[in-house]
Amino acid sequence: MIDTHCHLDNEVFLQDFSNVLQEAESEGVDTYIIPGADIFDLPRAIELAEKHSNLYFASGVHPYHAQDFDWERIAQVANHPKCVAIGECGLDFFRLPSEDVEEYKHRQKECFITQIKLAISLDKPLILHVREASAEVAKILREYPKAYGVFHCYNADEMLLEFCDRFYYGIGGVLTFSNAKRLVNVLPKIPRDRVIVETDAPYLTPHPFRGSRNEPKYIPLIVAKIAEVLDLPIESLKEMLEKNTKTLFKFP
């Protein structure tokens, strides 16, 4: 199984990184993608990807860190042979500042569009972060029909299913939450060849481990819930998820 979105470059994994991989592999998880969220964590992501053959990374900046966007650094790192995507980029209007709201949104949009153009120029998928901004993201994506990738931590907004011809939908631990009825209802509407799985570790730990640090070893819990919702045998679902992921990220 492949964890398509796990922040293994996060400092919370510094002390026991080897053990985290060991426990994940004992659960059948053998490949990992570290998204680019904070540009200051990129060196760690590159170091880990160069050290581990089954670990890849993305080059990009999370919308919350748009003020730290460094075009030259992102573009340079994007050419690394272990860089499989651009992002996580997108729009997040969940927490807006008390002042200069429009300037804040403009900065996020500018950062997002720059990363879209980079992904298109390199023919690499985008890892999209969309929170309280589906309409704005949809409007931008319509302007860039060559862009493709994944809606990370898909927010169950059916508006975004419009892009299922070129985007995948990352399903994580949220699906296991008791209040995830909307996602449970929308999941069957996603084309099955467009579903991939992720943890977003160390965040969004699936039930029954909510409140503790999330890790790639919990991927099987998410896969089991997807199998339940879609009424699919676990093994055939695993094969489907692996195929989808390798198609999107161009894995060997």
C-alpha positions as CSV (number, residue, x, y, z in Angstrom):
1,M,0.0,0.0,0.0
2,I,1.1,3.6,-0.7
3,D,0.6,6.5,1.6
4,T,0.3,9.3,-0.9
5,H,0.4,12.2,1.6
6,C,2.4,12.0,4.9
7,H,4.5,14.7,6.4
8,L,7.5,12.5,7.4
9,D,9.7,15.6,7.3
10,N,7.9,16.9,10.3
11,E,9.9,17.3,13.5
12,V,7.6,15.0,15.4
13,F,9.2,12.1,13.5
14,L,12.8,13.0,14.1
15,Q,13.4,10.8,17.1
16,D,11.7,7.6,15.8
17,F,11.7,7.9,12.1
18,S,13.1,4.4,11.4
19,N,10.6,2.8,13.8
20,V,7.7,4.7,12.0
21,L,8.7,3.1,8.7
22,Q,9.2,-0.3,10.3
23,E,5.8,-0.3,11.8
24,A,4.2,0.9,8.6
25,E,5.9,-1.8,6.5
26,S,4.8,-4.5,9.0
27,E,1.2,-3.3,8.1
28,G,1.8,-3.6,4.4
29,V,2.6,0.1,3.7
30,D,5.8,0.2,1.6
31,T,5.8,3.5,-0.3
32,Y,5.5,7.1,0.9
33,I,5.1,10.6,-0.6
34,I,6.1,13.7,1.5
35,P,4.2,16.8,0.3
36,G,5.9,20.1,0.2
37,A,4.2,22.3,2.8
38,D,6.8,24.5,4.4
39,I,9.8,25.4,2.3
40,F,12.0,25.2,5.3
41,D,11.2,21.5,5.6
42,L,12.2,20.7,2.0
43,P,15.9,19.9,2.8
44,R,14.7,17.2,5.2
45,A,12.3,15.8,2.7
46,I,15.0,15.6,0.0
47,E,17.4,14.0,2.5
48,L,14.9,11.3,3.4
49,A,14.0,10.6,-0.3
50,E,17.6,10.3,-1.2
51,K,18.2,7.9,1.6
52,H,15.1,5.6,1.1
53,S,14.3,4.2,-2.3
54,N,10.6,3.8,-1.4
55,L,10.2,7.4,-0.3
56,Y,9.3,10.3,-2.6
57,F,8.5,14.0,-2.1
58,A,6.7,17.0,-3.7
59,S,8.1,20.5,-4.1
60,G,5.7,23.2,-3.1
61,V,4.2,25.6,-0.5
62,H,1.0,25.2,1.5
63,P,-1.3,28.2,1.2
64,Y,-0.7,29.1,4.9
65,H,2.9,29.6,4.0
66,A,2.4,31.6,0.8
67,Q,4.4,34.5,2.3
68,D,7.5,32.2,2.3
69,F,7.1,31.2,-1.4
70,D,10.5,31.0,-3.1
71,W,9.9,30.4,-6.8
72,E,13.6,29.7,-7.6
73,R,13.9,27.1,-4.8
74,I,10.6,25.4,-5.6
75,A,11.5,25.2,-9.3
76,Q,15.0,24.0,-8.7
77,V,13.9,21.2,-6.3
78,A,11.0,20.2,-8.7
79,N,13.6,18.8,-11.1
80,H,14.9,16.4,-8.5
81,P,14.5,12.7,-9.7
82,K,12.6,11.8,-6.5
83,C,10.2,14.8,-6.8
84,V,6.9,13.3,-8.1
85,A,4.5,16.3,-7.7
86,I,4.1,20.0,-7.1
87,G,2.4,21.2,-3.9
88,E,0.6,20.9,-1.6
89,C,-0.7,24.1,-2.9
90,G,-4.1,25.6,-3.3
91,L,-6.4,27.9,-1.2
92,D,-7.3,27.8,2.4
93,F,-9.7,30.5,3.6
94,F,-10.7,28.7,6.8
95,R,-8.7,31.1,9.1
96,L,-8.7,34.6,7.7
97,P,-6.8,37.5,9.2
98,S,-8.7,40.3,10.9
99,E,-7.2,42.8,8.5
100,D,-6.1,42.9,4.9
101,V,-8.3,39.9,4.0
102,E,-8.3,40.5,0.3
103,E,-4.5,41.0,0.2
104,Y,-4.2,37.7,2.1
105,K,-6.4,35.9,-0.4
106,H,-4.6,37.5,-3.4
107,R,-1.2,36.3,-2.1
108,Q,-2.5,32.7,-1.8
109,K,-4.0,32.8,-5.3
110,E,-0.8,34.2,-6.8
111,C,1.2,31.5,-5.1
112,F,-1.2,28.8,-6.2
113,I,-1.3,29.9,-9.8
114,T,2.5,30.0,-10.0
115,Q,2.7,26.4,-8.8
116,I,0.0,25.4,-11.3
117,K,2.1,26.8,-14.1
118,L,5.2,25.1,-12.8
119,A,3.4,21.7,-12.7
120,I,2.1,22.1,-16.3
121,S,5.6,23.1,-17.5
122,L,7.1,20.0,-16.0
123,D,4.1,17.7,-16.7
124,K,3.9,16.8,-13.0
125,P,0.7,16.4,-10.9
126,L,-0.5,18.9,-8.4
127,I,-1.2,18.1,-4.8
128,L,-4.1,20.4,-4.0
129,H,-5.1,21.7,-0.6
130,V,-8.7,23.1,-0.6
131,R,-10.4,24.4,2.5
132,E,-13.4,26.8,2.5
133,A,-12.4,27.8,-1.1
134,S,-13.9,25.2,-3.5
135,A,-15.5,27.7,-5.8
136,E,-12.4,29.8,-6.1
137,V,-10.2,26.8,-6.8
138,A,-12.7,25.5,-9.4
139,K,-12.6,28.8,-11.1
140,I,-8.8,28.8,-11.3
141,L,-8.6,25.2,-12.5
142,R,-11.0,25.9,-15.4
143,E,-8.5,28.4,-16.6
144,Y,-5.8,25.8,-16.7
145,P,-7.2,22.7,-18.4
146,K,-3.8,21.0,-18.7
147,A,-3.4,20.9,-14.9
148,Y,-3.9,17.5,-13.2
149,G,-3.3,15.9,-9.9
150,V,-5.1,15.1,-6.6
151,F,-7.4,16.9,-4.2
152,H,-5.6,16.0,-1.0
153,C,-7.9,15.3,1.9
154,Y,-10.9,15.6,-0.4
155,N,-13.5,17.8,1.3
156,A,-16.6,16.0,-0.1
157,D,-17.6,19.1,-2.1
158,E,-19.4,17.6,-5.1
159,M,-18.5,20.8,-7.1
160,L,-15.0,19.4,-7.3
161,L,-16.2,16.2,-9.0
162,E,-16.3,18.3,-12.1
163,F,-12.6,17.7,-12.5
164,C,-12.6,13.9,-12.2
165,D,-11.4,13.6,-15.8
166,R,-8.0,14.9,-14.7
167,F,-7.9,14.9,-10.9
168,Y,-7.8,12.1,-8.3
169,Y,-9.4,12.3,-4.8
170,G,-7.2,11.6,-1.7
171,I,-9.2,9.8,1.0
172,G,-7.8,9.8,4.5
173,G,-8.7,9.2,8.2
174,V,-11.6,11.7,8.1
175,L,-13.6,9.0,6.4
176,T,-13.5,7.0,9.6
177,F,-14.8,9.8,11.8
178,S,-18.4,9.6,13.1
179,N,-19.2,13.0,11.6
180,A,-18.0,12.1,8.1
181,K,-21.5,11.4,6.7
182,R,-21.0,13.8,3.8
183,L,-17.8,12.1,2.7
184,V,-19.3,8.7,3.1
185,N,-22.2,9.7,0.9
186,V,-20.0,11.3,-1.8
187,L,-17.3,8.6,-2.0
188,P,-19.4,6.2,-4.2
189,K,-19.8,9.1,-6.7
190,I,-16.1,9.3,-7.3
191,P,-15.0,7.2,-10.3
192,R,-13.2,4.2,-8.7
193,D,-10.1,4.8,-10.9
194,R,-9.8,8.2,-9.3
195,V,-9.5,7.2,-5.6
196,I,-6.2,7.2,-3.8
197,V,-5.4,6.9,-0.1
198,E,-3.4,9.0,2.4
199,T,-2.9,9.6,6.1
200,D,-1.8,13.3,6.2
201,A,0.4,12.1,9.2
202,P,0.9,13.4,11.8
203,Y,-2.5,14.9,11.4
204,L,-6.1,13.6,11.1
205,T,-5.5,10.2,12.8
206,P,-8.2,7.7,12.0
207,H,-10.7,6.2,14.4
208,P,-10.1,4.5,16.9
209,F,-6.7,6.3,17.4
210,R,-7.9,10.0,17.2
211,G,-6.0,12.2,19.6
212,S,-2.7,10.4,19.0
213,R,0.0,11.0,16.4
214,N,-1.1,9.8,12.9
215,E,1.4,7.5,11.1
216,P,1.5,5.6,7.7
217,K,0.8,2.4,9.6
218,Y,-2.8,3.4,9.8
219,I,-3.4,3.3,6.1
220,P,-5.1,-0.2,6.5
221,L,-7.8,1.4,8.7
222,I,-8.6,3.9,5.9
223,V,-8.5,1.2,3.2
224,A,-10.9,-1.0,5.3
225,K,-13.4,1.9,5.6
226,I,-13.3,2.6,1.9
227,A,-13.9,-1.1,1.2
228,E,-16.9,-1.0,3.6
229,V,-18.4,2.1,2.0
230,L,-17.8,0.9,-1.6
231,D,-18.6,-2.7,-0.8
232,L,-15.4,-4.0,-2.3
233,P,-13.1,-6.9,-1.3
234,I,-10.0,-5.6,0.5
235,E,-7.5,-7.2,-1.9
236,S,-9.1,-5.9,-5.1
237,L,-9.4,-2.5,-3.5
238,K,-5.7,-2.5,-2.6
239,E,-4.8,-3.4,-6.2
240,M,-7.0,-0.6,-7.5
241,L,-5.5,2.0,-5.2
242,E,-2.0,0.9,-6.1
243,K,-2.8,1.2,-9.8
244,N,-4.4,4.6,-9.4
245,T,-1.5,5.9,-7.4
246,K,1.2,4.7,-9.8
247,T,-0.7,6.1,-12.8
248,L,-1.0,9.5,-11.2
249,F,2.5,9.9,-9.8
250,K,4.2,7.9,-12.7
251,F,5.8,5.4,-10.3
252,P,7.7,2.5,-11.9
